[in-house]
Amino acid sequence: MLTVTLFILAANLMNSGQISQKLINFSLAIVGRRNDFEIVTLEKALQAQTVLNAKSLENL
């Protein structure tokens, strides 16, 4: 139970500090842009993760 809580906390810290966006930009710089659909899907997944993490922290 503690592991899940700490994982959610780490994800929230990464999102609030823009580290996750920097990691995406770094990977795009190395790999290059594939197509916009993949990038939009990844960004939406990260946004959904942020919302889910915030809601799960409210339930604690």
Biopython code that builds the backbone (N, CA, C, O; Angstrom):
import numpy as np
from Bio.PDB.StructureBuilder import StructureBuilder

atoms = [
    (1, "MET", "N", (0.821, -1.185, 0.000)),
    (1, "MET", "CA", (0.000, 0.000, 0.000)),
    (1, "MET", "C", (0.873, 1.260, 0.000)),
    (1, "MET", "O", (0.556, 2.240, -0.674)),
    (2, "LEU", "N", (1.937, 1.227, 0.736)),
    (2, "LEU", "CA", (2.831, 2.379, 0.789)),
    (2, "LEU", "C", (3.517, 2.602, -0.551)),
    (2, "LEU", "O", (3.770, 3.742, -0.941)),
    (3, "THR", "N", (3.815, 1.520, -1.251)),
    (3, "THR", "CA", (4.481, 1.631, -2.545)),
    (3, "THR", "C", (3.622, 2.382, -3.551)),
    (3, "THR", "O", (4.122, 3.236, -4.284)),
    (4, "VAL", "N", (2.340, 2.070, -3.587)),
    (4, "VAL", "CA", (1.427, 2.740, -4.516)),
    (4, "VAL", "C", (1.346, 4.224, -4.199)),
    (4, "VAL", "O", (1.363, 5.060, -5.103)),
    (5, "THR", "N", (1.259, 4.545, -2.939)),
    (5, "THR", "CA", (1.177, 5.946, -2.521)),
    (5, "THR", "C", (2.428, 6.717, -2.925)),
    (5, "THR", "O", (2.336, 7.835, -3.430)),
    (6, "LEU", "N", (3.591, 6.121, -2.702)),
    (6, "LEU", "CA", (4.835, 6.792, -3.066)),
    (6, "LEU", "C", (4.992, 6.913, -4.582)),
    (6, "LEU", "O", (5.546, 7.895, -5.076)),
    (7, "PHE", "N", (4.506, 5.915, -5.313)),
    (7, "PHE", "CA", (4.553, 5.985, -6.771)),
    (7, "PHE", "C", (3.688, 7.129, -7.282)),
    (7, "PHE", "O", (4.098, 7.862, -8.182)),
    (8, "ILE", "N", (2.507, 7.287, -6.720)),
    (8, "ILE", "CA", (1.617, 8.374, -7.113)),
    (8, "ILE", "C", (2.234, 9.718, -6.742)),
    (8, "ILE", "O", (2.155, 10.673, -7.515)),
    (9, "LEU", "N", (2.837, 9.794, -5.583)),
    (9, "LEU", "CA", (3.506, 11.029, -5.161)),
    (9, "LEU", "C", (4.637, 11.379, -6.122)),
    (9, "LEU", "O", (4.788, 12.540, -6.504)),
    (10, "ALA", "N", (5.436, 10.381, -6.515)),
    (10, "ALA", "CA", (6.532, 10.631, -7.454)),
    (10, "ALA", "C", (5.994, 11.107, -8.802)),
    (10, "ALA", "O", (6.567, 12.009, -9.411)),
    (11, "ALA", "N", (4.911, 10.516, -9.266)),
    (11, "ALA", "CA", (4.316, 10.937, -10.540)),
    (11, "ALA", "C", (3.821, 12.374, -10.455)),
    (11, "ALA", "O", (4.002, 13.149, -11.394)),
    (12, "ASN", "N", (3.205, 12.732, -9.350)),
    (12, "ASN", "CA", (2.733, 14.110, -9.186)),
    (12, "ASN", "C", (3.890, 15.099, -9.129)),
    (12, "ASN", "O", (3.804, 16.192, -9.688)),
    (13, "LEU", "N", (4.960, 14.722, -8.461)),
    (13, "LEU", "CA", (6.130, 15.604, -8.411)),
    (13, "LEU", "C", (6.745, 15.774, -9.795)),
    (13, "LEU", "O", (7.169, 16.870, -10.159)),
    (14, "MET", "N", (6.795, 14.689, -10.566)),
    (14, "MET", "CA", (7.334, 14.777, -11.921)),
    (14, "MET", "C", (6.464, 15.679, -12.793)),
    (14, "MET", "O", (6.982, 16.465, -13.587)),
    (15, "ASN", "N", (5.161, 15.568, -12.648)),
    (15, "ASN", "CA", (4.263, 16.393, -13.464)),
    (15, "ASN", "C", (4.298, 17.853, -13.039)),
    (15, "ASN", "O", (4.274, 18.744, -13.888)),
    (16, "SER", "N", (4.355, 18.106, -11.753)),
    (16, "SER", "CA", (4.366, 19.497, -11.298)),
    (16, "SER", "C", (5.688, 20.187, -11.612)),
    (16, "SER", "O", (5.720, 21.398, -11.830)),
    (17, "GLY", "N", (6.766, 19.432, -11.634)),
    (17, "GLY", "CA", (8.069, 20.004, -11.940)),
    (17, "GLY", "C", (8.404, 20.006, -13.414)),
    (17, "GLY", "O", (9.508, 20.391, -13.800)),
    (18, "GLN", "N", (7.458, 19.578, -14.251)),
    (18, "GLN", "CA", (7.638, 19.535, -15.702)),
    (18, "GLN", "C", (8.744, 18.576, -16.127)),
    (18, "GLN", "O", (9.246, 18.669, -17.248)),
    (19, "ILE", "N", (9.131, 17.654, -15.240)),
    (19, "ILE", "CA", (10.164, 16.686, -15.598)),
    (19, "ILE", "C", (9.649, 15.744, -16.671)),
    (19, "ILE", "O", (10.393, 15.380, -17.582)),
    (20, "SER", "N", (8.390, 15.346, -16.578)),
    (20, "SER", "CA", (7.847, 14.422, -17.571)),
    (20, "SER", "C", (7.839, 15.055, -18.958)),
    (20, "SER", "O", (8.126, 14.373, -19.943)),
    (21, "GLN", "N", (7.521, 16.330, -19.057)),
    (21, "GLN", "CA", (7.547, 17.005, -20.360)),
    (21, "GLN", "C", (8.974, 17.106, -20.890)),
    (21, "GLN", "O", (9.200, 16.975, -22.093)),
    (22, "LYS", "N", (9.935, 17.339, -20.000)),
    (22, "LYS", "CA", (11.328, 17.395, -20.421)),
    (22, "LYS", "C", (11.804, 16.034, -20.911)),
    (22, "LYS", "O", (12.584, 15.957, -21.861)),
    (23, "LEU", "N", (11.345, 14.958, -20.275)),
    (23, "LEU", "CA", (11.696, 13.614, -20.732)),
    (23, "LEU", "C", (11.113, 13.337, -22.115)),
    (23, "LEU", "O", (11.766, 12.721, -22.958)),
    (24, "ILE", "N", (9.897, 13.788, -22.341)),
    (24, "ILE", "CA", (9.283, 13.612, -23.664)),
    (24, "ILE", "C", (10.064, 14.392, -24.708)),
    (24, "ILE", "O", (10.344, 13.874, -25.789)),
    (25, "ASN", "N", (10.417, 15.628, -24.398)),
    (25, "ASN", "CA", (11.187, 16.443, -25.343)),
    (25, "ASN", "C", (12.552, 15.816, -25.624)),
    (25, "ASN", "O", (13.028, 15.843, -26.759)),
    (26, "PHE", "N", (13.174, 15.257, -24.599)),
    (26, "PHE", "CA", (14.473, 14.601, -24.769)),
    (26, "PHE", "C", (14.352, 13.379, -25.671)),
    (26, "PHE", "O", (15.173, 13.173, -26.565)),
    (27, "SER", "N", (13.329, 12.575, -25.434)),
    (27, "SER", "CA", (13.149, 11.377, -26.262)),
    (27, "SER", "C", (12.802, 11.755, -27.701)),
    (27, "SER", "O", (13.227, 11.078, -28.637)),
    (28, "LEU", "N", (12.041, 12.820, -27.885)),
    (28, "LEU", "CA", (11.740, 13.282, -29.239)),
    (28, "LEU", "C", (12.996, 13.794, -29.940)),
    (28, "LEU", "O", (13.141, 13.637, -31.152)),
    (29, "ALA", "N", (13.893, 14.399, -29.186)),
    (29, "ALA", "CA", (15.131, 14.885, -29.779)),
    (29, "ALA", "C", (16.011, 13.723, -30.233)),
    (29, "ALA", "O", (16.699, 13.818, -31.249)),
    (30, "ILE", "N", (15.985, 12.631, -29.479)),
    (30, "ILE", "CA", (16.795, 11.470, -29.845)),
    (30, "ILE", "C", (16.151, 10.680, -30.982)),
    (30, "ILE", "O", (16.807, 10.367, -31.976)),
    (31, "VAL", "N", (14.887, 10.364, -30.835)),
    (31, "VAL", "CA", (14.197, 9.508, -31.795)),
    (31, "VAL", "C", (13.667, 10.311, -32.971)),
    (31, "VAL", "O", (13.640, 9.818, -34.099)),
    (32, "GLY", "N", (13.259, 11.503, -32.725)),
    (32, "GLY", "CA", (12.636, 12.314, -33.772)),
    (32, "GLY", "C", (11.129, 12.139, -33.721)),
    (32, "GLY", "O", (10.611, 11.248, -33.048)),
    (33, "ARG", "N", (10.451, 12.989, -34.431)),
    (33, "ARG", "CA", (8.985, 12.922, -34.447)),
    (33, "ARG", "C", (8.530, 11.795, -35.351)),
    (33, "ARG", "O", (8.950, 11.689, -36.503)),
    (34, "ARG", "N", (7.667, 10.960, -34.810)),
    (34, "ARG", "CA", (7.088, 9.880, -35.611)),
    (34, "ARG", "C", (5.917, 10.435, -36.404)),
    (34, "ARG", "O", (6.000, 10.623, -37.617)),
    (35, "ASN", "N", (4.835, 10.690, -35.702)),
    (35, "ASN", "CA", (3.694, 11.400, -36.280)),
    (35, "ASN", "C", (2.957, 12.094, -35.155)),
    (35, "ASN", "O", (3.145, 11.756, -33.986)),
    (36, "ASP", "N", (2.150, 13.026, -35.483)),
    (36, "ASP", "CA", (1.486, 13.830, -34.456)),
    (36, "ASP", "C", (0.489, 13.033, -33.642)),
    (36, "ASP", "O", (0.242, 13.360, -32.481)),
    (37, "PHE", "N", (-0.096, 11.982, -34.229)),
    (37, "PHE", "CA", (-1.077, 11.201, -33.497)),
    (37, "PHE", "C", (-0.452, 10.529, -32.277)),
    (37, "PHE", "O", (-1.055, 10.525, -31.204)),
    (38, "GLU", "N", (0.736, 9.966, -32.422)),
    (38, "GLU", "CA", (1.409, 9.309, -31.301)),
    (38, "GLU", "C", (1.739, 10.309, -30.200)),
    (38, "GLU", "O", (1.596, 10.004, -29.016)),
    (39, "ILE", "N", (2.176, 11.493, -30.586)),
    (39, "ILE", "CA", (2.552, 12.504, -29.600)),
    (39, "ILE", "C", (1.321, 13.007, -28.851)),
    (39, "ILE", "O", (1.360, 13.164, -27.631)),
    (40, "VAL", "N", (0.246, 13.257, -29.562)),
    (40, "VAL", "CA", (-0.990, 13.717, -28.920)),
    (40, "VAL", "C", (-1.509, 12.645, -27.977)),
    (40, "VAL", "O", (-1.963, 12.954, -26.875)),
    (41, "THR", "N", (-1.446, 11.387, -28.399)),
    (41, "THR", "CA", (-1.908, 10.296, -27.548)),
    (41, "THR", "C", (-1.084, 10.217, -26.271)),
    (41, "THR", "O", (-1.637, 10.016, -25.189)),
    (42, "LEU", "N", (0.240, 10.374, -26.383)),
    (42, "LEU", "CA", (1.105, 10.334, -25.215)),
    (42, "LEU", "C", (0.824, 11.504, -24.287)),
    (42, "LEU", "O", (0.771, 11.327, -23.069)),
    (43, "GLU", "N", (0.642, 12.695, -24.841)),
    (43, "GLU", "CA", (0.353, 13.862, -24.015)),
    (43, "GLU", "C", (-0.994, 13.718, -23.307)),
    (43, "GLU", "O", (-1.123, 14.083, -22.139)),
    (44, "LYS", "N", (-1.985, 13.194, -24.002)),
    (44, "LYS", "CA", (-3.298, 12.982, -23.375)),
    (44, "LYS", "C", (-3.203, 11.931, -22.278)),
    (44, "LYS", "O", (-3.862, 12.053, -21.246)),
    (45, "ALA", "N", (-2.400, 10.908, -22.490)),
    (45, "ALA", "CA", (-2.219, 9.878, -21.461)),
    (45, "ALA", "C", (-1.569, 10.473, -20.214)),
    (45, "ALA", "O", (-1.947, 10.131, -19.094)),
    (46, "LEU", "N", (-0.593, 11.360, -20.406)),
    (46, "LEU", "CA", (0.044, 12.012, -19.258)),
    (46, "LEU", "C", (-0.927, 12.929, -18.525)),
    (46, "LEU", "O", (-0.910, 13.004, -17.297)),
    (47, "GLN", "N", (-1.769, 13.622, -19.274)),
    (47, "GLN", "CA", (-2.765, 14.482, -18.638)),
    (47, "GLN", "C", (-3.766, 13.645, -17.859)),
    (47, "GLN", "O", (-4.155, 14.013, -16.750)),
    (48, "ALA", "N", (-4.185, 12.528, -18.427)),
    (48, "ALA", "CA", (-5.127, 11.647, -17.735)),
    (48, "ALA", "C", (-4.486, 11.074, -16.483)),
    (48, "ALA", "O", (-5.148, 10.921, -15.456)),
    (49, "GLN", "N", (-3.190, 10.754, -16.565)),
    (49, "GLN", "CA", (-2.484, 10.231, -15.401)),
    (49, "GLN", "C", (-2.459, 11.273, -14.289)),
    (49, "GLN", "O", (-2.633, 10.935, -13.119)),
    (50, "THR", "N", (-2.246, 12.523, -14.641)),
    (50, "THR", "CA", (-2.218, 13.593, -13.647)),
    (50, "THR", "C", (-3.569, 13.722, -12.957)),
    (50, "THR", "O", (-3.633, 13.875, -11.737)),
    (51, "VAL", "N", (-4.639, 13.662, -13.725)),
    (51, "VAL", "CA", (-5.982, 13.766, -13.146)),
    (51, "VAL", "C", (-6.265, 12.577, -12.244)),
    (51, "VAL", "O", (-6.785, 12.746, -11.142)),
    (52, "LEU", "N", (-5.930, 11.381, -12.699)),
    (52, "LEU", "CA", (-6.163, 10.193, -11.896)),
    (52, "LEU", "C", (-5.341, 10.196, -10.621)),
    (52, "LEU", "O", (-5.819, 9.783, -9.564)),
    (53, "ASN", "N", (-4.104, 10.663, -10.720)),
    (53, "ASN", "CA", (-3.249, 10.741, -9.528)),
    (53, "ASN", "C", (-3.825, 11.737, -8.521)),
    (53, "ASN", "O", (-3.826, 11.474, -7.318)),
    (54, "ALA", "N", (-4.308, 12.863, -9.002)),
    (54, "ALA", "CA", (-4.875, 13.866, -8.100)),
    (54, "ALA", "C", (-6.125, 13.318, -7.412)),
    (54, "ALA", "O", (-6.328, 13.534, -6.217)),
    (55, "LYS", "N", (-6.966, 12.605, -8.174)),
    (55, "LYS", "CA", (-8.173, 12.050, -7.577)),
    (55, "LYS", "C", (-7.855, 10.958, -6.576)),
    (55, "LYS", "O", (-8.540, 10.833, -5.561)),
    (56, "SER", "N", (-6.824, 10.161, -6.843)),
    (56, "SER", "CA", (-6.480, 9.100, -5.911)),
    (56, "SER", "C", (-5.874, 9.675, -4.625)),
    (56, "SER", "O", (-6.046, 9.111, -3.544)),
    (57, "LEU", "N", (-5.165, 10.801, -4.753)),
    (57, "LEU", "CA", (-4.635, 11.437, -3.541)),
    (57, "LEU", "C", (-5.746, 12.046, -2.705)),
    (57, "LEU", "O", (-5.625, 12.118, -1.482)),
    (58, "GLU", "N", (-6.828, 12.485, -3.341)),
    (58, "GLU", "CA", (-7.953, 13.029, -2.592)),
    (58, "GLU", "C", (-8.612, 11.932, -1.760)),
    (58, "GLU", "O", (-9.152, 12.200, -0.687)),
    (59, "ASN", "N", (-8.567, 10.708, -2.254)),
    (59, "ASN", "CA", (-9.216, 9.591, -1.565)),
    (59, "ASN", "C", (-8.403, 9.064, -0.388)),
    (59, "ASN", "O", (-8.916, 8.272, 0.402)),
    (60, "LEU", "N", (-7.143, 9.485, -0.252)),
    (60, "LEU", "CA", (-6.312, 8.979, 0.840)),
    (60, "LEU", "C", (-6.663, 9.590, 2.156)),
    (60, "LEU", "O", (-6.050, 9.264, 3.172)),
]
sb = StructureBuilder()
sb.init_structure("model")
sb.init_model(0)
sb.init_chain("A")
sb.init_seg("    ")
for serial, (resi, resn, name, xyz) in enumerate(atoms, 1):
    if name == "N":
        sb.init_residue(resn, " ", resi, " ")
    sb.init_atom(name, np.array(xyz, "f"), 0.0, 1.0, " ", f" {name:<3s}", serial, name[0])
structure = sb.get_structure()
